[in-house]
Amino acid sequence: MPPVSTDSEHRSRAELNGLQLREFADDRVVWERSVPPNALSFNGPVGIRSDNARLQLRLLTAPALGPVQRPCPGAGGEGG
């Protein structure tokens, strides 16, 4: 991956297909690994952390396979 410079725009995305996790930068695969099976049992909030960046985010997911848990209002995230 070439170095990132100030005032340049880049795209990052991740795909989880079964246990295979792939990370893309500017539509190029830059990291690919299998995750342990217990990673799929995670049932909690998902977050993104960034510093000194202007971000535009889009979250795409498959339909839920079971009950969806929503965060409690005031539990550190948005909610009302």
C-alpha positions in Angstrom: 0.0 0.0 0.0 1.5 3.4 -0.9 1.8 5.9 1.9 -1.3 8.1 2.7 -0.7 11.8 2.3 -2.5 14.8 3.7 -5.6 15.9 1.8 -5.9 12.7 -0.2 -9.0 10.5 -0.3 -9.0 6.8 0.2 -11.6 4.0 0.6 -11.4 1.3 3.2 -13.8 -1.6 3.5 -14.0 -5.0 5.2 -15.9 -8.1 4.2 -16.6 -11.1 6.4 -17.7 -14.2 4.4 -18.2 -17.1 6.8 -14.9 -17.1 8.7 -12.9 -15.4 6.0 -12.2 -11.7 6.7 -10.8 -9.5 4.0 -9.7 -5.8 4.3 -9.6 -3.6 1.2 -7.9 -0.3 0.7 -8.8 1.6 -2.5 -10.5 -1.6 -3.8 -7.3 -3.6 -3.3 -7.1 -6.5 -0.9 -4.5 -5.6 1.7 -5.2 -8.1 4.4 -6.9 -11.5 4.5 -7.2 -14.0 7.3 -9.6 -16.5 8.8 -11.2 -15.5 12.1 -11.7 -18.0 14.9 -15.2 -19.6 15.0 -16.0 -17.9 18.4 -15.8 -14.5 16.6 -19.2 -15.2 15.1 -20.7 -15.6 18.5 -20.1 -11.9 19.4 -23.3 -10.1 20.3 -22.6 -6.5 21.1 -22.0 -3.1 19.7 -19.7 -2.5 16.8 -17.6 0.7 16.6 -15.2 2.5 14.4 -12.3 4.6 15.8 -10.5 7.2 13.9 -8.2 10.2 14.6 -7.7 13.3 12.5 -9.9 12.1 9.7 -13.1 13.2 7.9 -15.1 10.1 7.3 -18.2 9.1 5.3 -19.5 5.7 6.5 -21.9 3.2 5.1 -22.8 0.0 7.0 -24.1 -2.9 4.9 -25.2 -6.1 6.6 -27.0 -9.3 5.8 -30.5 -9.7 7.4 -30.3 -10.7 11.1 -30.4 -14.4 11.8 -32.0 -14.0 15.2 -33.3 -11.3 17.7 -31.7 -7.9 17.3 -30.5 -6.3 20.5 -30.6 -2.5 20.6 -28.4 -0.4 22.9 -30.0 1.1 26.0 -30.5 4.9 25.7 -27.6 6.7 27.4 -25.3 3.7 27.3 -22.5 5.5 25.5 -24.1 5.6 22.1 -26.8 7.5 20.3 -30.3 6.9 21.5 -33.1 8.7 23.1 
